[in-house]
Amino acid sequence: MDRESQFPRVSVFMPVYNAEQYLNESIDSILNQTYSDFEFVIVNDGSTDKSAEVIKSYTDKRIRFIENPRNIGLIASLNIGLETCRGDYIVRMDQDDISLPTRIEKQVRFMDENPEYGLIGCWFEDFGEEIPTKEVRYSSD
């Protein structure tokens, strides 16, 4: 059996800590992608809210759930998740983000067509009722 038949092309990776209010929308936005050859690695970093229950309520076989027995912090959780990812590409997701349906498809296409790139990002848009506004000033000093 070759690697391509054993592993998904993409690993979507999301660390989670006390994010129950955002998780359904965030997880749904990944599971509803137009690109489907991925695993979804979710590391619950010892959440004290109902984050683990929300994640466990999903039955999608692409989800790989890892639960830290206690909170060890973002960086340690990132390292655990990265060691677990099996895809050729890793798509990083934050627990309170919502991805547009074509995000992964567009990113995979770009990476396939531009092998000289090792890392890409994407644009974001704030949304919701409590969007903080802040003034950003740039200095030429």
DSSP file (Angstrom, degrees, kcal/mol; ACC not computed):
  #  RESIDUE AA STRUCTURE BP1 BP2  ACC     N-H-->O    O-->H-N    N-H-->O    O-->H-N    TCO  KAPPA ALPHA  PHI   PSI    X-CA   Y-CA   Z-CA
    1    1 A M              0   0    0      0, 0.0     2,-0.1     0, 0.0     5,-0.0   0.000 360.0 360.0 360.0 127.7    0.0    0.0    0.0
    2    2 A D    >>  -     0   0    0      1,-0.1     3,-0.9     4,-0.0     4,-0.9  -0.370 360.0-104.3 -84.8 167.6    1.5    3.4   -1.0
    3    3 A R  H >> S+     0   0    0      1,-0.3     4,-2.3     2,-0.2     3,-0.8   0.860 115.7  61.6 -57.6 -39.9    1.5    6.5    1.2
    4    4 A E  H 34 S+     0   0    0      1,-0.3    -1,-0.3     2,-0.2     5,-0.1   0.815 106.0  45.3 -61.7 -31.7   -1.3    8.2   -0.9
    5    5 A S  H <4 S+     0   0    0     -3,-0.9    -1,-0.3     1,-0.1    -2,-0.2   0.664 115.6  48.0 -85.5 -15.1   -3.8    5.4   -0.1
    6    6 A Q  H << S+     0   0    0     -4,-0.9    -2,-0.2    -3,-0.8    -1,-0.1   0.825 112.8  38.1 -90.9 -36.1   -2.8    5.4    3.7
    7    7 A F  S  < S-     0   0    0     -4,-2.3    -1,-0.1    79,-0.1     2,-0.1  -0.850  80.7-109.7-123.8 151.1   -2.9    9.1    4.5
    8    8 A P        -     0   0    0      0, 0.0    80,-0.4     0, 0.0    30,-0.2  -0.369  27.2-123.6 -71.3 158.2   -5.0   12.1    3.7
    9    9 A R  S    S+     0   0    0     28,-0.5    80,-1.8    78,-0.2    79,-1.4   0.838  93.4  35.7 -69.4 -33.2   -3.4   14.8    1.5
   10   10 A V  E     -ab  38  89A   0     27,-1.6    29,-2.1    77,-0.2     2,-0.6  -0.949  62.7-155.5-127.9 140.6   -4.1   17.5    4.1
   11   11 A S  E     -ab  39  90A   0     78,-2.9    80,-3.0    -2,-0.4     2,-0.5  -0.976  11.0-158.6-110.9 118.9   -4.1   17.7    7.9
   12   12 A V  E     -ab  40  91A   0     27,-3.2    29,-3.0    -2,-0.6     2,-0.5  -0.864  16.3-164.0 -92.7 129.1   -6.3   20.4    9.3
   13   13 A F  E     +ab  41  92A   0     78,-3.1    80,-2.7    -2,-0.5    29,-0.2  -0.961  15.5 171.6-125.9 126.8   -5.0   21.1   12.8
   14   14 A M  E     -a   42   0A   0     27,-2.8    29,-1.8    -2,-0.5     2,-0.3  -0.944  17.4-155.5-137.5 114.2   -6.8   23.0   15.6
   15   15 A P  E     -a   43   0A   0      0, 0.0    80,-0.4     0, 0.0     2,-0.4  -0.651  20.2-160.2 -80.9 146.9   -5.8   23.3   19.2
   16   16 A V  E     +a   44   0A   0     27,-3.1    29,-3.3    -2,-0.3     2,-0.3  -0.989  21.3 168.3-133.5 135.5   -8.7   24.0   21.5
   17   17 A Y  S    S-     0   0    0     -2,-0.4    29,-0.1    27,-0.2    27,-0.0  -0.873  76.3 -28.8-146.0 115.4   -9.0   25.5   25.0
   18   18 A N  S    S+     0   0    0     -2,-0.3     3,-0.1     1,-0.1    26,-0.0   0.918  89.7 132.6  47.6  59.6  -12.3   26.5   26.6
   19   19 A A    >>  +     0   0    0      1,-0.1     3,-2.2     2,-0.1     4,-1.6   0.056  11.0 131.9-124.9  24.3  -13.9   27.4   23.3
   20   20 A E  H 3> S+     0   0    0      1,-0.3     4,-0.6     2,-0.2    -1,-0.1   0.806  70.2  59.5 -53.9 -33.2  -17.3   25.6   23.5
   21   21 A Q  H 34 S+     0   0    0      1,-0.2    -1,-0.3     2,-0.1     4,-0.2   0.732 116.6  31.8 -70.1 -19.3  -19.2   28.7   22.3
   22   22 A Y  H <> S+     0   0    0     -3,-2.2     4,-2.1     2,-0.1     3,-0.3   0.620  95.4  88.8-106.7 -18.2  -17.3   28.8   19.0
   23   23 A L  H  X S+     0   0    0     -4,-1.6     4,-3.3     1,-0.2     5,-0.4   0.841  80.6  55.0 -62.1 -43.3  -16.6   25.2   18.3
   24   24 A N  H  X S+     0   0    0     -4,-0.6     4,-2.7     1,-0.2    -1,-0.2   0.941 113.8  41.7 -57.2 -48.0  -19.7   24.1   16.4
   25   25 A E  H  > S+     0   0    0     -3,-0.3     4,-1.9     2,-0.2    -1,-0.2   0.903 117.2  48.6 -65.4 -40.3  -19.3   26.8   13.8
   26   26 A S  H  X S+     0   0    0     -4,-2.1     4,-1.0    69,-0.3    73,-0.3   0.947 115.4  42.4 -65.6 -49.3  -15.6   26.3   13.5
   27   27 A I  H >X S+     0   0    0     -4,-3.3     4,-2.6     1,-0.2     3,-0.8   0.927 113.5  52.8 -63.8 -45.7  -15.7   22.6   13.2
   28   28 A D  H 3X S+     0   0    0     -4,-2.7     4,-1.7    -5,-0.4    -1,-0.2   0.871 102.9  58.7 -58.6 -37.3  -18.6   22.7   10.7
   29   29 A S  H 3< S+     0   0    0     -4,-1.9    -1,-0.2    -5,-0.2    -2,-0.2   0.810 111.6  41.1 -65.9 -27.5  -16.7   25.2    8.5
   30   30 A I  H X< S+     0   0    0     -4,-1.0     3,-1.6    -3,-0.8    -2,-0.2   0.900 112.8  51.6 -82.8 -44.9  -14.0   22.6    8.1
   31   31 A L  H 3< S+     0   0    0     -4,-2.6    -2,-0.2     1,-0.3    -3,-0.2   0.736 108.2  54.9 -65.2 -20.5  -16.2   19.6    7.7
   32   32 A N  T 3< S+     0   0    0     -4,-1.7    -1,-0.3    -5,-0.2    -2,-0.1   0.086  79.4 134.0-100.1  22.6  -18.1   21.4    5.0
   33   33 A Q    <   -     0   0    0     -3,-1.6    69,-0.2     2,-0.2    -3,-0.1  -0.351  63.1-129.8 -68.8 151.2  -15.1   22.2    2.8
   34   34 A T  S    S+     0   0    0     67,-2.8     2,-0.5    -2,-0.0    68,-0.1   0.762  99.6  68.2 -71.2 -25.1  -15.3   21.6   -1.0
   35   35 A Y        +     0   0    0     66,-0.5    -2,-0.2     1,-0.1    69,-0.1  -0.839  63.3 175.5 -93.2 129.4  -12.0   19.8   -0.6
   36   36 A S        +     0   0    0     -2,-0.5     2,-2.1     1,-0.1    -1,-0.1   0.517  45.7 100.0-119.2  -5.1  -12.5   16.6    1.3
   37   37 A D        +     0   0    0    -29,-0.1   -27,-1.6   -26,-0.0   -28,-0.5  -0.467  66.5 103.5 -85.2  71.5   -9.2   14.6    1.4
   38   38 A F  E     -a   10   0A   0     -2,-2.1     2,-0.3   -29,-0.2   -27,-0.2  -0.972  61.5-137.4-145.0 158.9   -8.2   15.7    4.9
   39   39 A E  E     -a   11   0A   0    -29,-2.1   -27,-3.2    -2,-0.3     2,-0.6  -0.865  21.2-140.6-107.4 153.3   -8.0   14.6    8.4
   40   40 A F  E     -ac  12  63A   0     22,-3.6    24,-2.9    -2,-0.3     2,-0.6  -0.889  15.1-165.4-120.3  98.8   -9.0   17.0   11.1
   41   41 A V  E     -ac  13  64A   0    -29,-3.0   -27,-2.8    -2,-0.6     2,-0.5  -0.754   8.1-176.4 -88.7 117.0   -6.7   16.8   14.1
   42   42 A I  E     -ac  14  65A   0     22,-2.5    24,-2.8    -2,-0.6     2,-0.7  -0.967   8.5-164.5-118.5 120.9   -8.2   18.5   17.2
   43   43 A V  E     -ac  15  66A   0    -29,-1.8   -27,-3.1    -2,-0.5     2,-0.7  -0.915   6.8-156.0-106.8 113.5   -6.2   18.8   20.4
   44   44 A N  E     -ac  16  67A   0     22,-3.0    24,-2.9    -2,-0.7     2,-1.5  -0.806   8.7-151.1 -88.4 116.2   -8.2   19.7   23.4
   45   45 A D  E     - c   0  68A   0    -29,-3.3    28,-0.2    -2,-0.7    22,-0.1  -0.413  60.3 -68.0 -91.5  61.0   -5.8   21.3   25.9
   46   46 A G        -     0   0    0     -2,-1.5    25,-0.4    22,-0.6    -1,-0.2   0.853  70.0-166.8  65.5  36.6   -7.5   20.3   29.1
   47   47 A S        -     0   0    0    -31,-0.2    -1,-0.1     1,-0.1     5,-0.1  -0.219  18.2-157.5 -56.6 144.5  -10.5   22.5   28.7
   48   48 A T  S    S+     0   0    0      3,-0.0    -1,-0.1     4,-0.0     2,-0.1   0.417  75.2  66.2-103.2  -2.6  -12.7   23.1   31.8
   49   49 A D  S    S-     0   0    0      0, 0.0     3,-0.4     0, 0.0     4,-0.2  -0.081 111.5 -77.3 -96.4-156.2  -15.8   24.0   29.8
   50   50 A K  S  > S+     0   0    0      1,-0.2     4,-2.2     2,-0.1     5,-0.2   0.072  89.3 118.0 -96.8  24.8  -17.8   21.6   27.5
   51   51 A S  H  > S+     0   0    0      1,-0.2     4,-2.4     2,-0.2     5,-0.2   0.916  74.8  51.3 -56.4 -46.1  -15.3   21.8   24.6
   52   52 A A  H  > S+     0   0    0     -3,-0.4     4,-2.7     1,-0.2    -1,-0.2   0.900 109.4  50.3 -61.0 -40.9  -14.5   18.1   24.7
   53   53 A E  H  > S+     0   0    0      2,-0.2     4,-1.1     1,-0.2    -1,-0.2   0.894 109.6  51.0 -65.3 -39.0  -18.2   17.2   24.7
   54   54 A V  H >< S+     0   0    0     -4,-2.2     3,-0.6     2,-0.2     4,-0.3   0.947 113.1  45.0 -62.0 -48.0  -18.8   19.4   21.6
   55   55 A I  H >< S+     0   0    0     -4,-2.4     3,-1.6     1,-0.2    -2,-0.2   0.928 112.0  51.9 -62.3 -45.9  -15.9   17.8   19.8
   56   56 A K  H 3< S+     0   0    0     -4,-2.7    -1,-0.2     1,-0.3    -2,-0.2   0.681  94.5  72.8 -66.9 -17.6  -16.9   14.2   20.7
   57   57 A S  T << S+     0   0    0     -4,-1.1     2,-0.3    -3,-0.6    -1,-0.3   0.666  81.8  88.0 -72.1 -14.1  -20.5   14.9   19.5
   58   58 A Y    <   -     0   0    0     -3,-1.6    -3,-0.0    -4,-0.3     0, 0.0  -0.665  55.0-171.9 -86.3 139.3  -19.2   14.8   15.9
   59   59 A T        +     0   0    0     -2,-0.3     2,-0.2     3,-0.0    -1,-0.1   0.309  38.5 132.5-111.3   6.7  -19.1   11.4   14.2
   60   60 A D    >   -     0   0    0      1,-0.2     3,-1.7     2,-0.1    -2,-0.1  -0.427  54.8-141.7 -63.0 125.7  -17.1   12.4   11.1
   61   61 A K  T 3  S+     0   0    0      1,-0.3    -1,-0.2    -2,-0.2   -21,-0.1   0.619  95.0  70.9 -67.9 -12.9  -14.4    9.8   10.6
   62   62 A R  T 3  S+     0   0    0    -23,-0.1   -22,-3.6     2,-0.0     2,-0.4   0.688  78.9  95.5 -76.1 -17.0  -12.0   12.6    9.4
   63   63 A I  E <   -c   40   0A   0     -3,-1.7     2,-0.6   -24,-0.2   -22,-0.2  -0.614  54.3-170.3 -80.1 128.5  -11.8   13.9   13.0
   64   64 A R  E     -c   41   0A   0    -24,-2.9   -22,-2.5    -2,-0.4     2,-0.5  -0.965  13.6-157.2-116.3 110.8   -8.9   12.7   15.1
   65   65 A F  E     -c   42   0A   0     -2,-0.6     2,-0.4   -24,-0.2   -22,-0.2  -0.768  12.8-177.7 -97.5 127.5   -9.4   13.8   18.7
   66   66 A I  E     -c   43   0A   0    -24,-2.8   -22,-3.0    -2,-0.5     2,-0.6  -0.987   8.3-161.5-122.1 132.0   -6.5   14.2   21.1
   67   67 A E  E     -c   44   0A   0     -2,-0.4   -22,-0.2   -24,-0.2   -24,-0.1  -0.947  10.1-147.1-121.2 117.7   -7.2   15.2   24.7
   68   68 A N  E     -c   45   0A   0    -24,-2.9   -22,-0.6    -2,-0.6   -21,-0.1  -0.633  18.6-134.9 -73.2 135.1   -4.5   16.5   27.0
   69   69 A P  S    S+     0   0    0      0, 0.0     2,-0.3     0, 0.0    -1,-0.1   0.748  86.5   8.4 -66.3 -21.5   -5.2   15.4   30.5
   70   70 A R  S    S-     0   0    0     -3,-0.0     2,-0.4     0, 0.0   -24,-0.2  -0.954  99.2 -76.7-149.4 166.0   -4.5   18.9   31.8
   71   71 A N        +     0   0    0    -25,-0.4   -25,-0.1    -2,-0.3   -26,-0.1  -0.539  46.5 166.5 -70.2 120.1   -3.8   22.3   30.3
   72   72 A I        -     0   0    0     -2,-0.4     4,-0.4     1,-0.2    -1,-0.2   0.410  49.7-104.4-114.6  -2.3   -0.3   22.4   29.0
   73   73 A G     >  -     0   0    0    -28,-0.2     4,-2.1     1,-0.1    -1,-0.2  -0.062  32.7 -75.1  98.8 161.5   -0.5   25.5   26.9
   74   74 A L  H  > S+     0   0    0      1,-0.2     4,-2.9     2,-0.2     5,-0.2   0.912 123.0  50.4 -61.9 -48.3   -0.8   26.5   23.3
   75   75 A I  H  > S+     0   0    0      1,-0.2     4,-2.2     2,-0.2    -1,-0.2   0.924 113.0  45.4 -63.1 -45.4    2.8   25.8   22.2
   76   76 A A  H  > S+     0   0    0     -4,-0.4     4,-2.1     1,-0.2    -1,-0.2   0.893 114.4  49.8 -64.5 -38.7    3.0   22.3   23.8
   77   77 A S  H  X S+     0   0    0     -4,-2.1     4,-2.6     2,-0.2    -2,-0.2   0.886 108.4  53.2 -66.9 -38.3   -0.4   21.5   22.2
   78   78 A L  H  X S+     0   0    0     -4,-2.9     4,-2.8     1,-0.2    -2,-0.2   0.922 108.7  49.8 -60.2 -43.8    0.8   22.8   18.9
   79   79 A N  H  X S+     0   0    0     -4,-2.2     4,-2.0     2,-0.2    -2,-0.2   0.905 110.5  49.5 -63.5 -41.3    3.8   20.5   19.1
   80   80 A I  H  X S+     0   0    0     -4,-2.1     4,-1.1     2,-0.2    -1,-0.2   0.939 113.6  46.6 -61.4 -46.8    1.6   17.5   19.9
   81   81 A G  H >X S+     0   0    0     -4,-2.6     4,-1.7     1,-0.2     3,-0.5   0.913 110.5  51.4 -63.1 -43.8   -0.7   18.3   17.0
   82   82 A L  H 3< S+     0   0    0     -4,-2.8    -1,-0.2     1,-0.2    -2,-0.2   0.877 108.1  52.3 -63.2 -37.2    2.1   18.8   14.6
   83   83 A E  H 3< S+     0   0    0     -4,-2.0    -1,-0.2     1,-0.2    -2,-0.2   0.774 111.6  48.6 -66.7 -25.0    3.6   15.4   15.5
   84   84 A T  H << S+     0   0    0     -4,-1.1    -2,-0.2    -3,-0.5    -1,-0.2   0.758  85.2 104.7 -86.8 -27.9    0.2   13.8   14.9
   85   85 A C     <  -     0   0    0     -4,-1.7   -74,-0.1     1,-0.1     5,-0.1  -0.292  41.7-179.7 -62.7 136.9   -0.5   15.3   11.5
   86   86 A R        +     0   0    0      3,-0.1    -1,-0.1   -76,-0.1     4,-0.1   0.462  42.9 106.6-115.5  -6.1   -0.1   12.9    8.6
   87   87 A G  S    S-     0   0    0      2,-0.2   -77,-0.2     1,-0.1   -78,-0.2  -0.237  74.9-122.1 -76.7 163.8   -0.9   15.0    5.5
   88   88 A D  S    S+     0   0    0    -79,-1.4     2,-0.3   -80,-0.4   -78,-0.2   0.856 103.1  36.5 -67.0 -36.2    1.4   16.4    2.9
   89   89 A Y  E    S-b   10   0A   0    -80,-1.8   -78,-2.9     2,-0.0     2,-0.5  -0.902  75.2-146.6-118.0 147.3    0.1   19.9    3.8
   90   90 A I  E     -b   11   0A   0     -2,-0.3     2,-0.6   -80,-0.2   -78,-0.2  -0.969   7.6-163.1-115.0 125.5   -0.9   21.2    7.3
   91   91 A V  E     -b   12   0A   0    -80,-3.0   -78,-3.1    -2,-0.5     2,-0.4  -0.938  14.5-145.6-106.1 119.4   -3.8   23.7    7.5
   92   92 A R  E     -b   13   0A   0     -2,-0.6     2,-0.4   -80,-0.2   -78,-0.2  -0.711  18.0-174.5 -90.2 133.9   -3.8   25.6   10.8
   93   93 A M        -     0   0    0    -80,-2.7     2,-0.3    -2,-0.4   -67,-0.0  -0.984  16.7-139.4-129.3 136.9   -7.2   26.5   12.2
   94   94 A D    >   -     0   0    0     -2,-0.4     3,-1.8   -80,-0.1   -78,-0.1  -0.699  25.8-117.6 -93.4 152.6   -8.0   28.6   15.3
   95   95 A Q  T 3  S+     0   0    0    -80,-0.4   -69,-0.3    -2,-0.3   -68,-0.1   0.676 112.8  42.7 -63.9 -20.5  -10.8   27.5   17.6
   96   96 A D  T 3  S+     0   0    0    -70,-0.1    -1,-0.3   -71,-0.1     2,-0.2   0.165  94.7 103.8-113.6  17.9  -12.8   30.7   17.0
   97   97 A D    <   -     0   0    0     -3,-1.8     2,-0.4   -74,-0.0   -68,-0.2  -0.653  54.2-152.9 -97.8 156.0  -12.3   30.9   13.2
   98   98 A I        -     0   0    0     -2,-0.2     2,-0.4   -69,-0.1   -72,-0.1  -0.996  14.6-148.5-125.7 124.1  -14.7   30.1   10.5
   99   99 A S        -     0   0    0     -2,-0.4    -6,-0.0   -73,-0.3     5,-0.0  -0.737  19.6-115.7 -94.0 138.9  -13.2   29.0    7.1
  100  100 A L    >   -     0   0    0     -2,-0.4     3,-2.0     1,-0.1     4,-0.3  -0.376  36.5-106.0 -64.2 152.6  -15.0   29.8    3.9
  101  101 A P  T 3  S+     0   0    0      0, 0.0   -67,-2.8     0, 0.0   -66,-0.5   0.721 117.1  44.7 -59.4 -24.7  -16.0   26.6    2.0
  102  102 A T  T 3> S+     0   0    0    -69,-0.2     4,-2.6     1,-0.1     5,-0.3   0.319  80.4 106.7-102.7   9.4  -13.3   26.8   -0.6
  103  103 A R  H <> S+     0   0    0     -3,-2.0     4,-2.3     1,-0.2     5,-0.2   0.943  84.4  38.8 -53.2 -57.1  -10.4   27.6    1.7
  104  104 A I  H  > S+     0   0    0     -4,-0.3     4,-2.9     1,-0.2     5,-0.3   0.912 114.8  53.9 -65.7 -42.6   -8.6   24.3    1.6
  105  105 A E  H  > S+     0   0    0     -4,-0.3     4,-2.3     1,-0.2    -1,-0.2   0.930 112.3  44.1 -55.9 -47.8   -9.3   23.7   -2.1
  106  106 A K  H  X S+     0   0    0     -4,-2.6     4,-2.3     2,-0.2    -1,-0.2   0.893 114.4  49.1 -66.5 -40.2   -7.7   27.0   -3.0
  107  107 A Q  H  X S+     0   0    0     -4,-2.3     4,-2.4    -5,-0.3    -2,-0.2   0.908 112.0  47.6 -69.0 -40.8   -4.7   26.6   -0.7
  108  108 A V  H  X S+     0   0    0     -4,-2.9     4,-2.8     2,-0.2     5,-0.2   0.933 112.1  50.4 -63.8 -45.0   -3.9   23.1   -1.9
  109  109 A R  H  X S+     0   0    0     -4,-2.3     4,-2.3    -5,-0.3    -2,-0.2   0.927 111.4  48.5 -59.0 -44.9   -4.2   24.2   -5.6
  110  110 A F  H  X S+     0   0    0     -4,-2.3     4,-1.2     1,-0.2    -1,-0.2   0.937 113.1  46.6 -61.7 -46.0   -1.9   27.1   -4.9
  111  111 A M  H  < S+     0   0    0     -4,-2.4     3,-0.3     1,-0.2    -1,-0.2   0.894 112.7  49.9 -65.3 -39.2    0.7   24.9   -3.2
  112  112 A D  H  < S+     0   0    0     -4,-2.8    -1,-0.2     1,-0.2    -2,-0.2   0.888 115.4  43.3 -64.6 -38.7    0.5   22.3   -5.9
  113  113 A E  H  < S+     0   0    0     -4,-2.3    -1,-0.2     1,-0.2    -2,-0.2   0.611 119.5  43.4 -83.3 -12.1    1.0   24.9   -8.6
  114  114 A N    ><  +     0   0    0     -4,-1.2     3,-2.2    -3,-0.3    -1,-0.2  -0.582  60.7 167.5-133.6  70.2    3.8   26.8   -6.8
  115  115 A P  T 3  S+     0   0    0      0, 0.0    -1,-0.1     0, 0.0    -4,-0.1   0.628  70.2  74.7 -65.1 -11.5    6.2   24.3   -5.3
  116  116 A E  T 3  S+     0   0    0     -3,-0.1     2,-0.3     2,-0.0    -5,-0.1   0.648  83.2  84.2 -74.1 -12.2    8.7   27.0   -4.5
  117  117 A Y    <   +     0   0    0     -3,-2.2     3,-0.1    -6,-0.2    -3,-0.1  -0.715  49.7 178.9 -91.0 140.7    6.5   28.1   -1.6
  118  118 A G  S    S+     0   0    0     -2,-0.3     2,-0.3     1,-0.3    -1,-0.1   0.522  71.2  24.1-110.6 -12.9    6.7   26.4    1.8
  119  119 A L        +     0   0    0      2,-0.0    -1,-0.3    -8,-0.0     2,-0.3  -0.983  59.5 177.2-155.6 137.1    4.1   28.4    3.6
  120  120 A I        -     0   0    0     -2,-0.3     2,-0.2    -3,-0.1   -13,-0.0  -0.941   7.4-163.3-136.1 162.8    1.1   30.4    2.8
  121  121 A G        -     0   0    0     -2,-0.3     2,-0.3   -14,-0.0    -2,-0.0  -0.645  12.1-133.2-127.9-172.1   -1.6   32.3    4.7
  122  122 A C        -     0   0    0     -2,-0.2     2,-0.1   -15,-0.0   -19,-0.0  -0.958  22.6 -99.4-144.7 164.0   -5.0   33.7    4.0
  123  123 A W        -     0   0    0     -2,-0.3     2,-0.3     1,-0.0     0, 0.0  -0.345  35.3-154.2 -78.2 162.0   -6.9   36.9    4.6
  124  124 A F        -     0   0    0     -2,-0.1     2,-0.4     2,-0.0    -1,-0.0  -0.940   8.9-155.2-136.4 161.5   -9.4   37.3    7.4
  125  125 A E        -     0   0    0     -2,-0.3     2,-0.1     2,-0.0    -2,-0.0  -0.992  20.5-128.6-136.9 127.6  -12.4   39.4    8.1
  126  126 A D        +     0   0    0     -2,-0.4     2,-0.3     6,-0.0     5,-0.1  -0.465  36.9 167.3 -70.5 146.5  -13.7   40.3   11.6
  127  127 A F        +     0   0    0     -2,-0.1     3,-0.1     3,-0.1     2,-0.1  -0.952  20.6  70.8-151.9 169.2  -17.4   39.5   12.2
  128  128 A G  S >  S-     0   0    0     -2,-0.3     3,-0.5     1,-0.1    -2,-0.0  -0.360  83.6 -73.8 107.0 172.6  -19.9   39.3   15.0
  129  129 A E  T 3  S+     0   0    0      1,-0.2     2,-0.4    -2,-0.1    -1,-0.1   0.821 121.8  50.3 -75.9 -32.2  -21.6   41.7   17.3
  130  130 A E  T 3   +     0   0    0     -3,-0.1    -1,-0.2     2,-0.0    -3,-0.1  -0.382  68.3 158.5-108.7  55.2  -18.6   42.5   19.5
  131  131 A I    <   -     0   0    0     -3,-0.5     2,-0.2    -2,-0.4    -3,-0.1  -0.674  38.7-132.6 -78.1 116.8  -15.9   43.4   17.0
  132  132 A P        -     0   0    0      0, 0.0     2,-0.5     0, 0.0    -6,-0.0  -0.463  16.8-151.8 -69.6 139.5  -13.3   45.4   18.8
  133  133 A T        +     0   0    0     -2,-0.2     2,-0.4     2,-0.0    -2,-0.0  -0.935  20.1 170.1-111.6 135.9  -12.3   48.5   16.9
  134  134 A K        -     0   0    0     -2,-0.5     2,-0.5     2,-0.0     0, 0.0  -0.998  32.0-121.2-144.2 147.7   -8.8   49.9   17.4
  135  135 A E        -     0   0    0     -2,-0.4     2,-0.5     2,-0.0    -2,-0.0  -0.737  23.1-156.4 -90.1 131.4   -6.9   52.6   15.7
  136  136 A V        -     0   0    0     -2,-0.5     2,-0.4     2,-0.0    -2,-0.0  -0.931   9.7-171.8-109.7 127.0   -3.6   51.5   14.2
  137  137 A R        -     0   0    0     -2,-0.5     2,-0.5     2,-0.0    -2,-0.0  -0.959   8.7-154.1-120.0 136.7   -0.9   54.1   13.7
  138  138 A Y        -     0   0    0     -2,-0.4     2,-0.4     2,-0.0    -2,-0.0  -0.904   9.4-153.0-109.8 136.7    2.3   53.6   11.8
  139  139 A S        -     0   0    0     -2,-0.5    -2,-0.0     1,-0.1     0, 0.0  -0.848  14.9-154.9-109.6 144.1    5.3   55.7   12.6
  140  140 A S              0   0    0     -2,-0.4    -1,-0.1     1,-0.2    -2,-0.0   0.372 360.0 360.0 -94.6   4.7    8.1   56.5   10.2
  141  141 A D              0   0    0      0, 0.0    -1,-0.2     0, 0.0    -3,-0.0   0.485 360.0 360.0 -73.6 360.0   10.5   57.0   13.1
